[in-house]
Amino acid sequence: MAEIRPIGLSTSPAGHVLGRKLDSIPFSRYHMMLIAVLSLVGFVDGYDLVMTGSLLVLAKQPLHLTPDQIRFLAIASMMMIVLGGFMASAISDHYSRKTIMLIGVAGITFFTLLALVQTGEQLIIVRLLTGLAGGFAVFAPFPIAAELMPARHRRTFAAVYEMALASSFALLPFVGFLLAGNPNAFRFMALPGGLAFFVMPALIYLLIPESPRWHLRRGHAAAAVATVNRMIHRAGNRVPLLAPAALGDNLQTTREELPPYRALFRRGQLRWTAIGISSYIFCGTAFFLISVLLPKALVDQGGAVSLSFGVSALVFTASIPGKGFTGFLMEIIGRRWTIFYALAGSLPGLFLMMMAHRGGPYATGMMIAGALPTGFTTLSAATAFRIYLAEQFPTALRGRGHAFGESTGRVFSGVLAPFLMEPHTGSATIFFGTILVVVTIGAFIPLLCGRETVGQLETVTEGSPAPA
């Protein structure tokens, strides 16, 4: 049972009526189309943004990267994703969710297309610009999906979206494996993601509707009703259309004033903001240390380049079915217990990876045996914790809150953690042991401090509806 959490932000009966109608629309091919487009966005974003781990290996020799350049390149994109995320957080809720995502996706793909660089400095600049655009793109799909998908099918979106991300993460090291030895490998790797510039913005503009909840908060009741009815029609007309009169009398026709940014930290909301961010930090740290530094760590620990890319591809491939299973599980045992399962379940695998260097002739087998469960569990946690984060905020704060939460979480997990760990990748005990400690702590944060959030968004985050 979801806990009702009043935060001083009243929600009109119209908001609850609108939310119940959206949640009542049966799952259909139309919802599958929305999931497919948003997941394709995730695949392209993931491919372009998580290229860093492969670039550290493939661009080192052709561009004569110095150790300082390598260390900065390891965090360049993520550092700018954080900056872009804070920028997006400042303007989200004021502007369309769809507009924010369009800006981000167009920027990511355009700057990736420019990755035909000739020097290390140029590569760093391009990755900085790609990350800045990524700050607008990577956070947008989850608030959008949370407000468009019926409550019981947010897990479906999260699972498919994260599986698409995992597919891109698995594809990158596989492509790196195929291109290893080619001095232009990093350029060839960037080309497909850059060419998506000519496809993805058009798909988003034409196929993704604006959130009816956002329209209603803006005082555009007619647009909100029209959007809901258009979704009902495209979903097969299996429920009655929403009548404007159902939203009640004296319906607000002017824009509802948004709460200030500091409402994220007010009494009644601060706890949930903190829980969402802390969940992201611990889950994200394990992910980013593996996605950014694993290929380099295995090479520094004595492995061949081909082995490093092979294990990286394997761990992300294992996360593809893992994310699907996590999505299935989160509606059965809840968001919090699913996060606990995903992090605690990775401990045996991480221990095997940490001890593999002592395995002698069995070292490769131990590494593979550890990579498979690690990918299936820890790298699959995002299916639950990103939806969990989006559900911590009411409609009027969701865009800003989610972007702020992910940006703050990435400061620690995606910037500080790789930056601090990069000099220590040569030690299996330090590298894998750090990840092991992080997931152990993170497994208990939502379980001990958080509350379950499955339910209608208006009930979960904004309190019971006022009497009509």
VEXDREN-2710 file (C-alpha; in Angstrom, 1 decimal):
% VEXDREN-2710
k/r/px/py/pz
1/MET/0.0/0.0/0.0
2/ALA/1.5/3.3/-1.0
3/GLU/2.1/5.9/1.7
4/ILE/0.3/9.2/1.1
5/ARG/2.8/12.0/1.6
6/PRO/1.4/15.5/1.8
7/ILE/4.0/18.1/1.0
8/GLY/1.9/21.3/1.1
9/LEU/1.1/21.1/-2.6
10/SER/-2.6/20.8/-3.1
11/THR/-3.9/18.8/-6.0
12/SER/-7.3/19.6/-7.5
13/PRO/-9.9/16.9/-8.0
14/ALA/-9.3/17.4/-11.8
15/GLY/-5.7/16.1/-11.4
16/HIS/-7.0/12.9/-9.7
17/VAL/-9.7/12.4/-12.3
18/LEU/-7.2/12.8/-15.1
19/GLY/-4.7/10.5/-13.4
20/ARG/-7.3/7.7/-12.9
21/LYS/-8.4/8.0/-16.5
22/LEU/-4.8/7.6/-17.7
23/ASP/-4.3/4.6/-15.4
24/SER/-7.5/3.0/-16.7
25/ILE/-6.4/2.9/-20.3
26/PRO/-5.7/-0.7/-21.1
27/PHE/-2.2/-1.5/-22.3
28/SER/-2.1/-1.6/-26.1
29/ARG/0.1/-1.4/-29.2
30/TYR/0.0/2.4/-28.7
31/HIS/1.8/2.1/-25.4
32/MET/4.2/-0.4/-27.0
33/MET/5.0/2.3/-29.6
34/LEU/5.6/4.9/-26.9
35/ILE/7.9/2.4/-25.1
36/ALA/9.7/1.6/-28.4
37/VAL/10.4/5.2/-29.2
38/LEU/11.6/6.1/-25.7
39/SER/13.7/3.0/-25.6
40/LEU/15.3/3.8/-28.9
41/VAL/16.1/7.2/-27.4
42/GLY/17.7/5.3/-24.5
43/PHE/19.7/3.1/-26.9
44/VAL/21.1/6.0/-28.9
45/ASP/21.8/8.0/-25.7
46/GLY/23.5/5.1/-24.1
47/TYR/25.6/4.3/-27.2
48/ASP/26.8/7.9/-27.5
49/LEU/27.3/8.7/-23.8
50/VAL/28.9/5.4/-22.6
51/MET/31.4/5.3/-25.4
52/THR/33.9/6.8/-22.9
53/GLY/35.1/3.4/-21.6
54/SER/36.0/2.2/-25.1
55/LEU/37.6/5.5/-26.1
56/LEU/40.0/5.3/-23.2
57/VAL/41.4/2.1/-24.8
58/LEU/40.9/2.7/-28.6
59/ALA/41.9/6.4/-28.8
60/LYS/44.9/6.2/-26.5
61/GLN/47.5/5.4/-29.1
62/PRO/46.1/7.1/-32.3
63/LEU/45.7/10.4/-30.5
64/HIS/48.7/10.0/-28.2
65/LEU/46.6/10.6/-25.1
66/THR/48.6/11.6/-22.0
67/PRO/47.8/10.1/-18.6
68/ASP/46.2/13.3/-17.5
69/GLN/44.0/13.4/-20.6
70/ILE/42.9/9.8/-20.0
71/ARG/42.0/10.6/-16.5
72/PHE/40.0/13.7/-17.5
73/LEU/38.4/11.9/-20.4
74/ALA/37.1/9.3/-18.1
75/ILE/34.9/11.8/-16.4
76/ALA/34.4/14.5/-19.1
77/SER/31.1/13.4/-20.4
78/MET/29.6/12.6/-17.0
79/MET/30.8/15.8/-15.5
80/MET/29.0/17.7/-18.2
81/ILE/25.9/15.5/-18.0
82/VAL/25.7/16.6/-14.4
83/LEU/26.0/20.3/-15.4
84/GLY/23.4/19.8/-18.2
85/GLY/21.2/18.0/-15.8
86/PHE/21.2/20.8/-13.3
87/MET/20.4/23.2/-16.2
88/ALA/17.6/21.0/-17.3
89/SER/16.4/20.7/-13.7
90/ALA/16.2/24.5/-13.4
91/ILE/13.9/24.8/-16.5
92/SER/11.9/21.6/-16.3
93/ASP/8.3/21.8/-15.3
94/HIS/8.4/25.4/-16.7
95/TYR/8.9/24.0/-20.2
96/SER/7.6/20.9/-21.9
97/ARG/9.1/17.6/-21.0
98/LYS/9.1/16.8/-24.7
99/THR/11.0/20.0/-25.5
100/ILE/13.7/19.1/-22.9
101/MET/14.2/15.7/-24.4
102/LEU/14.3/17.0/-28.0
103/ILE/17.0/19.5/-27.1
104/GLY/19.1/16.8/-25.4
105/VAL/18.8/14.1/-28.1
106/ALA/19.5/16.5/-30.9
107/GLY/22.6/17.8/-29.1
108/ILE/23.9/14.3/-28.2
109/THR/23.7/12.9/-31.7
110/PHE/25.0/16.1/-33.4
111/PHE/28.1/16.3/-31.2
112/THR/28.8/12.6/-31.5
113/LEU/28.7/13.1/-35.3
114/LEU/31.6/15.5/-34.8
115/ALA/33.8/12.8/-33.2
116/LEU/36.0/12.6/-36.3
117/VAL/38.7/14.4/-34.3
118/GLN/42.5/14.6/-34.7
119/THR/43.8/15.4/-31.3
120/GLY/43.2/14.5/-27.7
121/GLU/42.1/18.0/-26.9
122/GLN/39.5/18.0/-29.7
123/LEU/38.2/14.6/-28.4
124/ILE/37.8/16.0/-24.9
125/ILE/36.0/19.1/-26.2
126/VAL/33.6/17.0/-28.2
127/ARG/32.9/14.7/-25.3
128/LEU/32.3/17.7/-23.0
129/LEU/29.7/19.0/-25.5
130/THR/28.1/15.6/-25.9
131/GLY/27.8/15.3/-22.1
132/LEU/26.2/18.8/-21.8
133/ALA/23.5/17.8/-24.2
134/GLY/23.1/14.5/-22.4
135/GLY/22.2/16.3/-19.3
136/PHE/18.9/17.3/-21.0
137/ALA/18.3/13.9/-22.6
138/VAL/19.1/11.2/-20.1
139/PHE/16.6/12.3/-17.4
140/ALA/13.6/13.2/-19.6
141/PRO/12.2/9.7/-20.5
142/PHE/11.4/8.7/-17.0
143/PRO/9.2/11.6/-16.0
144/ILE/7.6/11.4/-19.4
145/ALA/6.9/7.7/-19.1
146/ALA/5.8/8.0/-15.5
147/GLU/3.1/10.4/-16.6
148/LEU/2.0/8.6/-19.8
149/MET/2.1/5.0/-18.8
150/PRO/-0.6/3.4/-16.6
151/ALA/0.8/2.8/-13.1
152/ARG/1.0/-1.0/-13.4
153/HIS/2.9/-0.8/-16.7
154/ARG/5.6/1.6/-15.7
155/ARG/7.7/-1.5/-14.9
156/THR/7.2/-2.5/-18.6
157/PHE/8.6/0.7/-19.8
158/ALA/11.5/0.7/-17.2
159/ALA/12.4/-2.9/-18.2
160/VAL/12.3/-2.4/-21.9
161/TYR/14.1/1.0/-21.7
162/GLU/16.8/-0.4/-19.5
163/MET/17.2/-3.4/-21.7
164/ALA/17.7/-1.1/-24.7
165/LEU/20.3/0.8/-22.7
166/ALA/22.0/-2.5/-21.8
167/SER/22.0/-3.5/-25.4
168/SER/23.9/-0.4/-26.4
169/PHE/26.3/-0.9/-23.5
170/ALA/26.9/-4.5/-24.7
171/LEU/27.2/-3.4/-28.3
172/LEU/30.0/-0.9/-27.6
173/PRO/32.7/-3.3/-26.3
174/PHE/31.7/-5.8/-29.0
175/VAL/32.3/-3.2/-31.7
176/GLY/35.5/-2.3/-29.9
177/PHE/36.5/-5.9/-29.9
178/LEU/35.9/-6.1/-33.7
179/LEU/37.8/-2.8/-34.4
180/ALA/40.7/-3.4/-32.0
181/GLY/43.9/-2.7/-33.8
182/ASN/42.4/-0.3/-36.3
183/PRO/43.8/3.3/-35.7
184/ASN/40.5/4.8/-36.8
185/ALA/38.4/2.4/-34.6
186/PHE/37.2/5.2/-32.2
187/ARG/36.0/7.2/-35.2
188/PHE/34.1/4.3/-36.8
189/MET/32.5/3.6/-33.4
190/ALA/31.2/7.1/-33.1
191/LEU/29.7/7.3/-36.6
192/PRO/26.4/5.3/-36.1
193/GLY/25.4/7.2/-33.0
194/GLY/26.1/10.5/-34.8
195/LEU/24.0/9.6/-37.8
196/ALA/21.0/9.2/-35.5
197/PHE/20.8/13.0/-35.5
198/PHE/18.8/12.7/-38.8
199/VAL/16.2/10.3/-37.3
200/MET/15.7/10.6/-33.5
201/PRO/14.5/14.2/-33.1
202/ALA/11.8/13.6/-35.8
203/LEU/10.6/10.5/-34.1
204/ILE/10.2/12.2/-30.8
205/TYR/8.5/15.2/-32.3
206/LEU/6.0/13.2/-34.3
207/LEU/5.2/10.2/-32.0
208/ILE/5.6/11.3/-28.3
209/PRO/2.6/13.3/-26.9
210/GLU/3.0/16.0/-24.3
211/SER/2.0/14.9/-20.7
212/PRO/-1.7/15.6/-20.1
213/ARG/-0.8/16.2/-16.4
214/TRP/1.7/18.9/-17.5
215/HIS/-1.0/20.5/-19.7
216/LEU/-3.4/20.5/-16.7
217/ARG/-0.9/22.1/-14.4
218/ARG/-0.4/24.8/-17.0
219/GLY/-4.1/25.6/-17.0
220/HIS/-4.6/24.1/-20.5
221/ALA/-7.5/21.8/-19.5
222/ALA/-8.8/21.5/-23.1
223/ALA/-5.4/20.3/-24.3
224/ALA/-5.1/17.9/-21.4
225/VAL/-8.5/16.3/-22.2
226/ALA/-7.7/16.2/-26.0
227/THR/-4.4/14.5/-25.3
228/VAL/-6.1/11.9/-23.0
229/ASN/-8.8/11.2/-25.6
230/ARG/-6.3/10.9/-28.4
231/MET/-4.4/8.3/-26.3
232/ILE/-7.7/6.4/-25.6
233/HIS/-8.5/6.4/-29.4
234/ARG/-5.0/5.2/-30.3
235/ALA/-5.2/2.5/-27.6
236/GLY/-8.3/1.1/-29.2
237/ASN/-11.2/3.0/-27.6
238/ARG/-11.6/0.4/-24.9
239/VAL/-12.6/2.9/-22.2
240/PRO/-15.0/5.8/-22.5
241/LEU/-13.5/9.1/-23.6
242/LEU/-12.8/11.7/-20.9
243/ALA/-15.5/14.4/-20.9
244/PRO/-14.4/17.9/-19.9
245/ALA/-17.2/18.1/-17.4
246/ALA/-15.7/15.1/-15.5
247/LEU/-12.9/17.4/-14.4
248/GLY/-15.3/19.4/-12.3
249/ASP/-16.8/22.8/-12.2
250/ASN/-14.9/26.0/-11.9
251/LEU/-11.9/24.3/-13.6
252/GLN/-8.8/26.4/-13.4
253/THR/-8.0/27.9/-16.8
254/THR/-4.9/29.8/-15.9
255/ARG/-1.5/28.3/-15.3
256/GLU/-1.1/26.9/-11.8
257/GLU/1.8/28.5/-10.1
258/LEU/4.7/26.1/-9.8
259/PRO/6.2/25.6/-6.4
260/PRO/9.7/27.1/-6.0
261/TYR/12.8/25.0/-6.5
262/ARG/13.3/24.9/-2.8
263/ALA/10.1/22.9/-2.4
264/LEU/12.3/19.9/-3.1
265/PHE/13.8/20.4/0.3
266/ARG/10.7/21.4/2.3
267/ARG/9.5/19.4/5.2
268/GLY/7.4/16.6/3.9
269/GLN/9.4/16.3/0.7
270/LEU/13.0/16.5/1.8
271/ARG/13.0/12.9/3.0
272/TRP/11.8/11.6/-0.3
273/THR/14.3/13.7/-2.3
274/ALA/17.1/12.4/-0.1
275/ILE/16.0/8.8/-0.5
276/GLY/15.8/9.0/-4.3
277/ILE/19.2/10.6/-4.5
278/SER/20.9/8.2/-2.1
279/SER/19.4/5.2/-4.0
280/TYR/20.8/6.6/-7.2
281/ILE/24.3/7.2/-5.7
282/PHE/24.9/3.7/-4.5
283/CYS/23.3/1.9/-7.5
284/GLY/24.9/4.4/-9.9
285/THR/28.4/4.1/-8.5
286/ALA/28.5/0.4/-9.2
287/PHE/27.2/0.9/-12.7
288/PHE/29.6/3.7/-13.6
289/LEU/32.7/2.1/-12.2
290/ILE/32.0/-0.9/-14.3
291/SER/30.8/0.9/-17.5
292/VAL/33.6/3.5/-17.5
293/LEU/36.6/1.7/-16.0
294/LEU/36.1/-2.1/-16.4
295/PRO/37.9/-2.4/-19.8
296/LYS/40.8/-0.3/-18.5
297/ALA/40.9/-2.1/-15.2
298/LEU/41.2/-5.5/-16.8
299/VAL/44.0/-4.3/-19.1
300/ASP/45.8/-2.6/-16.1
301/GLN/45.5/-5.9/-14.2
302/GLY/47.3/-7.8/-16.9
303/GLY/44.5/-8.9/-19.3
304/ALA/44.6/-8.5/-23.0
305/VAL/42.6/-5.8/-24.8
306/SER/40.4/-8.4/-26.4
307/LEU/39.7/-10.0/-23.0
308/SER/38.8/-6.6/-21.5
309/PHE/36.3/-5.9/-24.2
310/GLY/35.0/-9.5/-24.2
311/VAL/34.2/-9.4/-20.4
312/SER/32.7/-5.9/-20.7
313/ALA/30.4/-7.1/-23.5
314/LEU/29.5/-10.2/-21.5
315/VAL/28.6/-8.3/-18.3
316/PHE/26.3/-5.9/-20.2
317/THR/24.8/-8.7/-22.3
318/ALA/23.9/-10.5/-19.0
319/SER/22.2/-7.3/-17.9
320/ILE/19.7/-7.4/-20.8
321/PRO/17.6/-10.3/-19.5
322/GLY/18.5/-9.1/-16.0
323/LYS/16.7/-5.8/-16.5
324/GLY/13.7/-7.6/-17.9
325/PHE/13.5/-9.8/-14.8
326/THR/14.0/-6.8/-12.5
327/GLY/11.1/-5.1/-14.2
328/PHE/8.9/-8.2/-13.7
329/LEU/10.0/-8.4/-10.1
330/MET/9.4/-4.8/-9.1
331/GLU/5.6/-5.1/-9.4
332/ILE/5.6/-8.3/-7.4
333/ILE/7.8/-7.5/-4.4
334/GLY/8.0/-3.7/-4.8
335/ARG/10.6/-1.2/-5.8
336/ARG/12.6/-1.3/-2.5
337/TRP/12.9/-5.1/-2.3
338/THR/13.8/-5.3/-6.0
339/ILE/16.7/-2.8/-5.4
340/PHE/17.8/-4.9/-2.4
341/TYR/17.7/-8.0/-4.6
342/ALA/19.7/-6.4/-7.4
343/LEU/22.5/-5.1/-5.2
344/ALA/22.8/-7.8/-2.6
345/GLY/22.5/-10.5/-5.4
346/SER/25.7/-9.3/-7.0
347/LEU/27.9/-9.9/-4.0
348/PRO/29.0/-13.4/-5.0
349/GLY/29.8/-12.3/-8.6
350/LEU/31.8/-9.3/-7.5
351/PHE/33.7/-11.4/-5.0
352/LEU/34.7/-13.8/-7.9
353/MET/35.8/-11.0/-10.1
354/MET/37.9/-9.6/-7.2
355/MET/39.6/-12.9/-6.6
356/ALA/40.0/-14.0/-10.3
357/HIS/43.6/-12.7/-10.4
358/ARG/44.5/-15.3/-7.9
359/GLY/42.9/-18.1/-9.8
360/GLY/45.9/-19.0/-12.0
361/PRO/44.7/-21.1/-15.0
362/TYR/41.1/-20.6/-13.8
363/ALA/41.3/-16.8/-13.7
364/THR/39.5/-16.2/-17.0
365/GLY/36.7/-18.7/-15.9
366/MET/36.4/-17.0/-12.6
367/MET/36.1/-13.6/-14.2
368/ILE/33.4/-14.8/-16.6
369/ALA/31.6/-16.6/-13.8
370/GLY/31.6/-13.4/-11.8
371/ALA/30.6/-11.1/-14.6
372/LEU/27.4/-13.0/-15.5
373/PRO/25.6/-12.6/-12.2
374/THR/27.0/-9.1/-11.7
375/GLY/25.5/-8.0/-15.0
376/PHE/22.2/-9.8/-14.3
377/THR/21.8/-8.1/-10.9
378/THR/23.7/-4.9/-10.1
379/LEU/23.7/-3.6/-13.7
380/SER/20.0/-4.3/-13.8
381/ALA/19.1/-2.2/-10.7
382/ALA/18.4/0.9/-12.8
383/THR/15.1/-0.6/-14.0
384/ALA/13.8/-0.2/-10.4
385/PHE/15.7/2.8/-8.9
386/ARG/15.1/5.2/-11.8
387/ILE/11.3/4.7/-11.7
388/TYR/11.6/4.8/-7.9
389/LEU/13.3/8.2/-8.1
390/ALA/10.6/9.6/-10.5
391/GLU/7.9/8.5/-8.1
392/GLN/9.4/10.5/-5.2
393/PHE/8.0/13.8/-6.6
394/PRO/4.6/15.3/-7.3
395/THR/3.7/16.4/-10.9
396/ALA/4.7/20.1/-10.2
397/LEU/8.2/19.0/-9.1
398/ARG/8.7/15.8/-11.1
399/GLY/10.7/17.2/-14.0
400/ARG/12.9/19.3/-11.8
401/GLY/13.1/16.7/-9.0
402/HIS/14.1/13.8/-11.2
403/ALA/16.7/15.8/-13.1
404/PHE/18.1/17.2/-9.8
405/GLY/18.1/13.8/-8.3
406/GLU/20.0/12.1/-11.1
407/SER/22.4/15.0/-11.5
408/THR/23.2/15.1/-7.8
409/GLY/23.6/11.3/-7.8
410/ARG/25.9/11.4/-10.8
411/VAL/28.2/14.0/-9.1
412/PHE/29.2/11.2/-6.8
413/SER/28.6/8.1/-8.8
414/GLY/29.5/9.2/-12.3
415/VAL/32.1/11.9/-11.7
416/LEU/33.8/11.5/-8.3
417/ALA/33.8/7.7/-8.2
418/PRO/35.5/7.1/-11.6
419/PHE/37.9/10.1/-11.1
420/LEU/39.0/8.8/-7.7
421/MET/39.2/5.1/-8.8
422/GLU/41.0/5.6/-12.1
423/PRO/44.5/5.6/-10.6
424/HIS/43.6/2.3/-8.7
425/THR/42.2/0.2/-11.5
426/GLY/45.4/-1.9/-11.5
427/SER/44.5/-3.3/-8.1
428/ALA/41.7/-5.9/-8.4
429/THR/41.2/-5.8/-4.6
430/ILE/40.7/-2.0/-4.5
431/PHE/38.7/-1.8/-7.7
432/PHE/36.2/-4.7/-7.2
433/GLY/36.4/-4.4/-3.4
434/THR/35.1/-0.8/-3.6
435/ILE/32.2/-1.8/-5.8
436/LEU/31.4/-4.7/-3.4
437/VAL/31.3/-2.3/-0.4
438/VAL/29.2/0.2/-2.3
439/VAL/26.5/-2.3/-3.3
440/THR/26.4/-3.8/0.2
441/ILE/25.5/-0.4/1.7
442/GLY/23.2/0.6/-1.1
443/ALA/21.1/-2.5/-0.8
444/PHE/19.7/-1.4/2.6
445/ILE/19.1/2.4/2.0
446/PRO/15.6/2.2/0.4
447/LEU/14.7/-0.8/2.5
448/LEU/15.4/0.8/5.8
449/CYS/14.6/4.5/5.1
450/GLY/12.2/4.6/2.1
451/ARG/8.6/3.7/1.5
452/GLU/6.9/1.8/-1.4
453/THR/5.7/4.0/-4.2
454/VAL/3.6/1.7/-6.5
455/GLY/0.3/3.4/-7.2
456/GLN/-1.4/6.4/-8.9
457/LEU/1.1/9.3/-8.9
458/GLU/-1.4/11.7/-7.5
459/THR/-2.1/9.5/-4.5
460/VAL/1.5/8.5/-4.0
461/THR/3.0/11.9/-4.1
462/GLU/0.3/14.6/-3.7
463/GLY/-2.2/13.2/-1.2
464/SER/-5.8/12.2/-1.4
465/PRO/-8.1/14.2/-3.7
466/ALA/-10.0/17.0/-2.3
467/PRO/-13.8/16.6/-2.3
468/ALA/-15.5/17.6/-5.5
END
